[in-house]
Amino acid sequence: MNSSMNWLKEYVPELDCTPEEFSDAMTLSGTKVETCRILNRNLRKIVTGKILSIEPHPDADRLVICQLDIGTGDAVQIVTGAHNMKPGDIVPVVLDGGKVAGGHEGGALPEDGIEIHAGKLRGVPSYGMMCSIEELGADRAFYPEAPESGIYIFPEGTPVGEDAPSLLGLNDALHEYEITSNRVDCYSVLGIAREAAATFRKRFFPPKEDASEGSGDVHELLRVTVEDPELCPRYTARMVKNLRLAPSPKWMQLRLASAGIRPINNLVDITNYVMLEYGQPMHAYDYDKIRGHEIIVRRAEDGESFQTLDQKERSLDHTVLTIRDRDGAIGIAGIMGGQNSKIEDSVKTMVLEAACFNGANIRLSARKVGERTDASAFFEKGLDPNLASQAMNRACELVEKLGAGEPVGGMIDIYERRREPSVVHCTSSEINALLGTSLSPEEMKAILEREELSTELDGENLTVTAPTFRQDIHRMCDIAEEVARFYGYASIPMSLPSGAAIGGLSTELSIDERCRHSAEALGYSQAYLYSFESPKACDRLLLPEDAPERQQIRIQNPLGEDFSVLRTSSANGMLASLSTNFKRKNRDVRLYEMANVYLPKSLPLTELPDERMQLTLGAYGDCDFFSVKGDIELILNRLGLKKRFHYDAACPQSFLHPGRRADILYEERRLGYLGELHPEVLENYGIGERAYLAVLDMKEVYPFVRDEIRYLPLAKFPSVSRDFSMLVPLSVTAGEIEDVLIQRSGKLLEELKLFDIYIGAQVLSGYKSMAYTLTLRAKDHTLTEEEINAVVRKVLDGLNRLGIRLRD
């Protein structure tokens, strides 16, 4: 957003600060000034002079000697190489000791300008210099009438001896602002002027909007229908007849140029001027080109083609809102008008449009048609619908003021759901507590009313009514921000924050972080893998055709087939990373990943997928199934899962070895799985040795996590150990044996340890030899022989039920 100081002073005439002071104060009050360009910074002693005579230089073919009247009564002689002027022309003249910006068109300007002194050119005295527009620090974008090269010539009748920069409008400063997205009202000169008035405690004078009603009635000449009020909450239209196209006045041209808009003619310039002034784009249509004299606001047809003002064909669909007449589109709403309704020199009557369109739709439509305009940039921010009528009346007032035409009486205004002012109830004590101030309710009321926020007091209770253009004010903290901005952040005393500390990680993120630390402590390195993968990954993992992992979400605009679906399993990414390490001859690799998989609830998608955080361990080299199993148990133990884990060999993961895989169970809940990779899968990924994978579904883990750490005192009574050497049928697992030992030993069991396992010639066929040590201890007494024998009998009875017998 850019603004001119002179333009702002039209609404805040008492503003009497320097451009630098203005920049500092506005930034401190919340309207950040990015740059400040003072147009007359390097201009001194430059006046208007009338050329009296021009004579050739006696000793140089390209130089001429000019005599100029600068209003002092004595002619001033200047030698120049320019040839675009003639006697009688009025030009800018910098006198002896004066200063110009210097430079040339397209060239860099000296920071401190160039001083001009009297001297001689090829022996002839010269007492100053006539200036081009570039030497005055401006360019032809501001002054299109200036010659491409040569001296700038003022219009005929310009007074002699006047300050030239003032006549050119160069006694001004241009400020560029960084406006935050919540302050839509500040994307206008009026919005900046309101902020300046509040910052400097000056009165704000809004522009006049008192255009005459005019003759006739627009309702009899034009009909408007809005078929989609969701995309067009408000539409206003007025008509102007007896149009007279001409250049707009210099003051308007300069203000448009200061904002980077090229002046065109009085009608176009008025709509652009109001857009900058109010932040409300407008558009003009030739009334005689509107077929049926009817405007319809509705969505385009799919596949519809439309030629815009820049003579480009645009392809439209049903998401794009259009302005139409009875036969078709005449404009793309909020973006650009059509070639078929453009204003040309022969125009007699025009229709002025000021509307409010849905900002999100305008942004998407601009991207779809491939054209982002000044108007669409305003609409995208979400305008106040109540601006439309104000901007319309201002435009008609300017039409009359500039003599560009005669407004027709009445205004068509379609506005179904009116936006009402926002009302906020709060107390001065709440605001003071938030800011750390001690302002009285009366002081707060005075600050707020400087910003046009109507405030009523009832003791310390404040009822603040914000006008609809202040779309950022909805609650107490918004009011507190306004108080702080104009009370002055520097005036708020320093204090420590009160109340409980806030912030930190959520419970789930904290658990994830603990898992990472545990994995790293076990020697695993973190891997960062892609969430996007190829559908072919399911084939490499040997997944059945009906596997739920094959129900993947396709990306609408993928980078390529290899990144076209969201992963439903973390296995492919981990195996690809292990494969890369194996091919680069890295040994003993251990990797972990903490990331989401994306499980759709239905396809095609009707709602967001289930994003499930998973901890994945992958390893090859100096490890085996049991070491990875131990790593998983250690990680879970550190999360507070202290009960016994169980493993179900009926694990369905097809990419794991059929005899070396298991689901991880805890309190009958499946937490994940682990196992050795299937040999065919290892071949698919180019991994030339055994590799192992373990996955924890963190959503299943979270409910079991316990943070409390309990102190256990040292045992006061002795322990007793008993060894059990057994012949075990091959069909009985160690887990089944340990379940019996734990259950039958009860509370007296302190430790259970498998210290021997053997299968061979010395053992009966169909059996294996296993030996356990049970350590028993009571917390409150020394165990008696009877208690120990009772435990042993219960254990032996349970083992016999499994077909286990003690070795001789």
Sequence and secondary structure as in RCSB ss.txt:
>XXXX:A:sequence
MNSSMNWLKEYVPELDCTPEEFSDAMTLSGTKVETCRILNRNLRKIVTGKILSIEPHPDADRLVICQLDIGTGDA
VQIVTGAHNMKPGDIVPVVLDGGKVAGGHEGGALPEDGIEIHAGKLRGVPSYGMMCSIEELGADRAFYPEAPESG
IYIFPEGTPVGEDAPSLLGLNDALHEYEITSNRVDCYSVLGIAREAAATFRKRFFPPKEDASEGSGDVHELLRVT
VEDPELCPRYTARMVKNLRLAPSPKWMQLRLASAGIRPINNLVDITNYVMLEYGQPMHAYDYDKIRGHEIIVRRA
EDGESFQTLDQKERSLDHTVLTIRDRDGAIGIAGIMGGQNSKIEDSVKTMVLEAACFNGANIRLSARKVGERTDA
SAFFEKGLDPNLASQAMNRACELVEKLGAGEPVGGMIDIYERRREPSVVHCTSSEINALLGTSLSPEEMKAILER
EELSTELDGENLTVTAPTFRQDIHRMCDIAEEVARFYGYASIPMSLPSGAAIGGLSTELSIDERCRHSAEALGYS
QAYLYSFESPKACDRLLLPEDAPERQQIRIQNPLGEDFSVLRTSSANGMLASLSTNFKRKNRDVRLYEMANVYLP
KSLPLTELPDERMQLTLGAYGDCDFFSVKGDIELILNRLGLKKRFHYDAACPQSFLHPGRRADILYEERRLGYLG
ELHPEVLENYGIGERAYLAVLDMKEVYPFVRDEIRYLPLAKFPSVSRDFSMLVPLSVTAGEIEDVLIQRSGKLLE
ELKLFDIYIGAQVLSGYKSMAYTLTLRAKDHTLTEEEINAVVRKVLDGLNRLGIRLRD
>XXXX:A:secstr
 EEEHHHHHHH TT    HHHHHHHHHHTT EEEEEEETTTT EEEEEEEEEEEEEETTEEEEEEEEEE SSSSE
EEEEE   S  TT EEEEEEEEEEE    TTS   TT EE   EEETTEEE EEE  TGGGT  TTT TTS SSS
     TT  TTSBHHHHTT S EEEEEE  TT GGGSSHHHHHHHHHHHHT             SS HHHH EEE
ES TTT SEEEEEEEES       HHHHHHHHHTT     HHHHHHHHHHHHHS   EEEEGGGSGGGEEEEEE 
 TT EEEBTTS EEE  TTSEEEEETTEEEEETTTEEBGGG   TT   EEEEEEE  HHHHHHHHHHHT   HH
HHHHTT   TTHHHHHHHHHHHHHHHTT  EE S  EEEESS    EEEEEEHHHHHHHHT    HHHHHHHHHT
TT EEEEETTEEEEEE TT TT  SHHHHHHHHHHHH GGGS      S       HHHHHHHHHHHHHHHTT E
E    SEE TTHHHHTT  TT GGG   B SS SSGGG EE S SHHHHHHHHHHHHHTT  SEEEEEEEEEEE 
SSSS SS  EEEEEEEEEEESS  HHHHHHHHHHHHHHTT  S  EEES    TTEEEEEEEEEEETTEEEEEEE
EE HHHHHHHT  S EEEEEEEHHHHGGG            S  EEEEEEEEEETTS HHHHHHHHHHHHGGGEE
EEEEEEEE STTS TTEEEEEEEEEE  SSS   HHHHHHHHHHHHHHHHHTT EE  
